[in-house]
Amino acid sequence: MNGKAKRQPSLPIWPRAHPPFVRAMLAGHSALGLAFAALIFLVCFSGSIAVFAPDLGDWEQAAPNVVYSGPLDGEHISTIVQNGRKLAPWAEDASITLPSKTDRHLSLLLSPDLKDKAHEPKRWYADSAGRLAEVTAQAPFTGFIAGLHTSLHLEGGVGGFIVGAAGVALLSSLISGLFSHPRVFRDAFNLRLGGHKRLQEVDIHNRLGVWALPFHILISLSGALLGLTILIVGILALAVFKGDTQKAYALFSGPHPVEDLRPAPVPDFQVILADIKIRAPQGQVAYIMVEHVGTVGADVNVNVTTPTHASRGETYVYDRAGKYYGAWGNETGTLGQRIYMVLAPLHFGSYGGWPVKIAYFLLGLSLTSVTSSGVAIWLARRRDKGRPAPRFERLWTATVWSQPFAYAVSGIYALLAHPADDDQIIPIWASVTALSFLMTLFMPPVRLSLILRGLAVAGLLALVGVHMREVLLPALSGAQATTMMWGGDIVMIAAAVLLAISMKPNIVTGVHRISHNQHRERL
Amino acid sequence: MSDWLDFIPFVPALAGIFVLLLAWKQNDGWRPWRLLVAWALLATALAVGWQALGPVRGIFIGITGISIAAFLAVATNVKIRPAKAVAGRDVALEPSDRKRVAWRGWLRGFLAGPGSGIAAMGVGLMWAVCTPGAPQTRMVIGGLMVPVLWAGGMAWTLSDDKIIRAFLVLLGVSVVSLGAAFLKGTLS
C-alpha cells in the first residue's frame, strides 16, 4: 500500500436503470396517463373535497337545534324508537346514530320495507327527553360531490367500475412512473421553478409523486378495489356460488336471529347496551341498526368503535330480548374481514381526526396536481420538439380549470333551488363544464386558464354570499349555527384568495406556471 | 381520543425528513450517520404512531405525516431558475419512439385493458378458490391482487415492445387461472 488508498465508488442507493428500459417505461407511462388523465383528474379532485363530506353536509344544512346531552341509556333509546314508530307505524327498519365528536345529534332514521313504495324514509333528531324533531334539511351538494367521486353518478354499478378502472390506471401509472424515474434520490429535494417550463413541471410532478407515493398507492389500490368489488364478487359468485352474490357478501356479515314477523314491542335496548359494556368496555356505540323493528324476530346490530382501531367498528348482533348472537368480525374476525373493514376508512381518511383529513385533502390535491403536471410535461415536450398540440392544450386547460368554477355554480344552485335529489345538480355541473369546453374554440390556453380561474374566484365568493344568506344567517338567528357553517365559508374565501393569487403572472402556483415574457407571448 | 394526538407521529417524521434533507445537501463524512439518524427517526414516527394511536391507525397516520413533512422540506428547498435557463442535462430521458402501426396499437390497448384485467381477475379468483385458509381472507387477498396485477400488466404491456410475447403470456395466465378456479368451483 503506498499512501493514499484509492477511493471506492459508493454504491448507488437507487438501482441504475438502462436507458432503453426507462424510455420504454416512459412511453407506457405517457400513453396511460394521457388516456386516463381527465378521468383520474375528475376522480382525484372530487375525492380531495369528498374527504370533508360529513363537514360539508353540516355546512350545507341548518339542522334542528335539538341536542342529546345525557349519557347513553337503553331505556331512553327504547322511548325514542317507540315515539318514532308512533309517527311512522309503517317503519320496517330503524337506525339510531349516537352523538359523536363530529356530530352532536342523536338521530333516528325509520325506513319502510323495500316493497313499500308508498312511504319514504324519515329522520329525526332526539333530545334528552325523547322528543323528536324531524330533519327535513338535505345536503344535495355534498351528495353530488360524493356521488361524483364514487360512481360519477352513473347507475347500476357502471360508475363504480369506471372509477375502479381509473384507480387501476392510476396505480399502473405510479408503477411505470417509479420505474421511469432513475433520479429518485439524486433529485429527492430539488424543486426548481421558473426557466424551462418542462424542467419545472418535471420537478413538481416527480417531487409530489415520489414523496406522496405510499399515500398515492394506498388511495389508488383501495379505490380500485372498492370500485371493482361488484365485478370481482360477481365473478367469484359465478365460479363458486352459481352466480348468487348474496352468498359471497354473507361471508362478511354476522349471524341473524330467526325471522319472525309477528308484531312485538321494540327491542330491550337496556339489556343489549349493558351487555355491550361488558363485551367492549373501551368502545363507544356509534349506531344501532334494527331490522324488522316491530316484530318478534327483530335483528339488532350494534356498531361499536374503538379509539385505537382504524375500522368502522365491530358490529354485535342481538335478538329482540337481548340475547347475544355473535359479532360480524370487523375487528375480531379473520384477517380478510379486518382488512376489508379498514379499506374504506383508509381510503376516505375517516380513521383519524381533523389533522388526518387536512393531510388527506393536501395529498389528494397533490395527486390531482401530479395528473395535471403529467399532461403539462407531455405538452411541453411536444412544444420542445416543434410539434405543439394547441387544441389538446386548450382542452386540458378547460378540463382542469372548469372544475372549481363548475363546483361553485353547482353549490350555488343547490343552496338556492333546494333540489330534492343530488342527481338534479348534474345538469348544472355538466352545463358549466361544457361551457368551459366551448370556450376552447375561441381562446388560447393561458387566457382560458385565467378566465376560468377568475370565474372560479367569483363563483366561490358568490357561493359564500349565498350560503350566508340562505343558511348561516337564518341559523344564527335560530341558534343552529355550527362551527362548520362559518368555518366552511372561511375556507372557501381562502380558496378564492389562493386562486386569485395564482392568476398573477410569475407566481408559481396553478397549472400554467410560466415566466412573465412567456405569459405575454402566449396571451 | 383528542384529534391533536394525530400529530404525535408527525413530530419525529418532520425531524427525520429534515435530517434526511441535511444528508442530501451535505455530502461529507457525516452523511452515513445523518442517513442513519434520519431513517431511525422515520421508523420512530411509525413506532410511536403504532403505540399511541393503534397499530393500523398509527402506522397510516405516520406514513401520511412523513409525506406532509417531505412536502415541507421540499418547499424549503425551492430554487428559482433564471428565465432563460435551458433544459440541458437536467432534462429527463425521452420516451421511446415506437413505429405507429395501427394493429399493434389496438392490440396493445386491448392487452393493457381487458387482457390484463381478465388475467388479473383469473389469478385473483384462483387465489380465492384454490389456496388454503379462511374464505374471507382468501377473497380479500385475491381481490387485492386483482388491481395490483391489472396495474402491473397494464404497465408492462404498454412498455414492452414485444407485444406478441405479452399477448401469449396473458392468454396463458388467463386460461390456466380461470380454468383452475372454475374447475374447483368451491371456497371450502
Contacts between the chains, C-beta under 8 A, distances in Angstrom:
chain1	res1	chain2	res2	distance
A	19	B	93	5.8
A	20	B	96	7.0
A	22	B	93	5.2
A	23	B	93	5.4
A	23	B	94	6.5
A	23	B	95	5.8
A	23	B	96	4.0
A	24	B	95	7.9
A	24	B	96	5.1
A	24	B	159	4.4
A	24	B	160	7.1
A	24	B	161	6.6
A	25	B	155	7.5
A	25	B	159	4.9
A	26	B	92	7.5
A	26	B	93	6.4
A	26	B	94	7.3
A	26	B	95	3.8
A	26	B	96	7.3
A	27	B	95	3.9
A	27	B	96	4.8
A	27	B	97	7.9
A	27	B	98	6.5
A	27	B	158	7.4
A	27	B	159	6.2
A	28	B	155	5.9
A	28	B	156	8.0
A	28	B	157	7.9
A	28	B	158	3.3
A	28	B	159	3.4
A	29	B	95	7.6
A	29	B	155	7.8
A	29	B	158	7.9
A	29	B	159	7.7
A	30	B	95	5.3
A	31	B	158	5.4
A	32	B	112	7.2
A	32	B	154	6.4
A	32	B	155	7.5
A	32	B	158	5.6
A	101	B	3	7.9
A	164	B	147	7.5
A	167	B	147	6.5
A	168	B	117	7.7
A	168	B	147	5.0
A	168	B	150	4.8
A	168	B	151	5.1
A	168	B	154	6.8
A	169	B	151	7.6
A	169	B	154	6.8
A	171	B	147	6.0
A	171	B	148	7.1
A	171	B	151	3.7
A	172	B	112	8.0
A	172	B	150	7.6
A	172	B	151	3.8
A	172	B	152	7.3
A	172	B	154	3.9
A	172	B	155	4.7
A	172	B	158	7.9
A	173	B	155	7.9
A	174	B	151	7.8
A	175	B	151	5.9
A	175	B	152	6.2
A	175	B	155	4.6
A	176	B	155	4.1
A	176	B	158	7.2
A	176	B	159	6.4
A	179	B	155	7.5
A	180	B	93	7.9
A	181	B	92	8.0
A	182	B	93	7.7
A	185	B	24	7.8
A	188	B	20	7.8
A	188	B	24	5.6
A	189	B	21	5.4
A	189	B	24	5.4
A	189	B	25	7.6
A	189	B	73	6.1
A	189	B	74	5.5
A	189	B	77	4.7
A	190	B	77	7.0
A	190	B	79	7.5
A	191	B	74	5.1
A	191	B	75	7.3
A	191	B	77	6.0
A	191	B	78	4.8
A	191	B	79	7.0
A	192	B	78	7.8
A	192	B	79	4.9
A	192	B	80	7.7
A	192	B	81	5.2
A	192	B	90	7.9
A	193	B	78	6.1
A	193	B	79	7.3
A	193	B	80	5.6
A	193	B	81	6.8
A	194	B	80	4.8
A	194	B	81	4.5
A	194	B	82	7.2
A	194	B	83	6.2
A	194	B	85	7.4
A	195	B	81	3.1
A	195	B	82	5.9
A	195	B	83	6.2
A	195	B	84	7.2
A	195	B	85	3.2
A	195	B	86	7.8
A	196	B	81	7.1
A	196	B	85	5.5
A	196	B	86	5.9
A	196	B	87	4.9
A	196	B	91	7.8
A	198	B	87	6.3
A	198	B	91	6.8
A	199	B	81	7.3
A	199	B	85	7.5
A	199	B	87	5.8
A	199	B	90	5.5
A	199	B	91	6.4
A	200	B	81	7.4
A	202	B	91	7.7
A	202	B	92	5.8
A	207	B	74	5.0
A	208	B	71	7.6
A	211	B	67	5.5
A	211	B	70	3.8
A	211	B	71	6.2
A	211	B	74	6.8
A	212	B	67	4.5
A	212	B	70	7.8
A	212	B	71	7.5
A	214	B	63	4.9
A	214	B	66	7.7
A	214	B	67	6.8
A	215	B	63	6.8
A	215	B	64	6.1
A	215	B	67	5.3
A	218	B	60	7.4
A	218	B	63	7.8
A	220	B	147	7.8
A	220	B	151	7.8
A	221	B	144	7.0
A	221	B	147	5.8
A	221	B	148	6.7
A	224	B	147	3.6
A	224	B	150	7.9
A	224	B	151	7.6
A	225	B	143	5.8
A	225	B	144	6.0
A	225	B	146	7.4
A	225	B	147	5.7
A	228	B	143	7.9
A	228	B	146	6.5
A	228	B	147	6.6
A	229	B	143	7.2
A	231	B	121	7.8
A	232	B	121	7.1
A	232	B	124	6.8
A	232	B	142	8.0
A	232	B	143	5.1
A	232	B	146	5.8
A	235	B	121	6.0
A	235	B	125	6.2
A	236	B	125	6.1
A	236	B	128	6.0
A	236	B	129	7.9
A	236	B	139	6.6
A	236	B	142	7.8
A	239	B	125	6.0
A	239	B	129	6.4
A	239	B	181	5.1
A	239	B	182	5.2
A	239	B	185	6.0
A	240	B	129	6.4
A	240	B	185	6.2
A	240	B	186	6.0
A	240	B	187	5.2
A	248	B	139	7.3
A	251	B	135	5.8
A	251	B	136	5.3
A	251	B	139	6.9
A	252	B	136	6.3
A	307	B	1	4.1
A	307	B	54	7.3
A	308	B	1	7.7
A	308	B	53	6.4
A	308	B	54	3.0
A	308	B	55	7.7
A	308	B	57	6.2
A	308	B	58	7.8
A	309	B	54	5.9
A	309	B	56	7.3
A	309	B	57	6.7
A	310	B	54	6.9
A	310	B	56	4.2
A	310	B	57	4.3
A	310	B	60	6.7
A	311	B	56	7.9
A	329	B	136	7.7
A	333	B	136	6.9
A	334	B	134	3.9
A	334	B	136	4.7
A	334	B	137	4.9
A	335	B	134	7.3
A	335	B	136	8.0
A	335	B	137	4.6
A	335	B	140	7.7
A	336	B	134	6.2
A	336	B	135	7.7
A	336	B	136	3.6
A	336	B	137	3.4
A	336	B	138	6.9
A	336	B	139	6.0
A	336	B	140	3.7
A	336	B	141	6.7
A	337	B	136	4.9
A	337	B	137	7.8
A	337	B	140	7.7
A	339	B	137	7.9
A	339	B	140	5.0
A	339	B	141	7.9
A	339	B	144	7.6
A	340	B	136	7.3
A	340	B	140	5.0
A	342	B	56	5.8
A	346	B	56	7.9
A	346	B	60	6.1
A	351	B	56	7.7
A	351	B	57	5.5
A	351	B	60	7.0
A	352	B	3	7.6
A	352	B	6	5.2
A	352	B	57	6.9
A	352	B	61	5.5
A	353	B	1	7.8
A	353	B	2	7.5
A	353	B	3	2.6
A	353	B	4	7.7
A	353	B	5	7.8
A	353	B	6	5.1
A	354	B	3	5.1
A	354	B	6	8.0
A	355	B	3	6.2
A	355	B	4	7.6
A	355	B	6	4.1
A	355	B	7	5.9
A	355	B	10	7.6
A	356	B	6	5.5
A	356	B	61	6.0
A	356	B	64	6.4
A	359	B	64	4.8
A	359	B	65	7.1
A	359	B	67	7.7
A	359	B	68	5.3
A	360	B	64	7.2
A	362	B	68	6.6
A	362	B	71	7.4
A	363	B	64	6.8
A	363	B	67	5.9
A	363	B	68	7.3
A	366	B	71	7.3
A	381	B	94	7.6
A	384	B	87	7.2
A	515	B	83	4.4
A	516	B	83	7.9
A	517	B	83	6.6
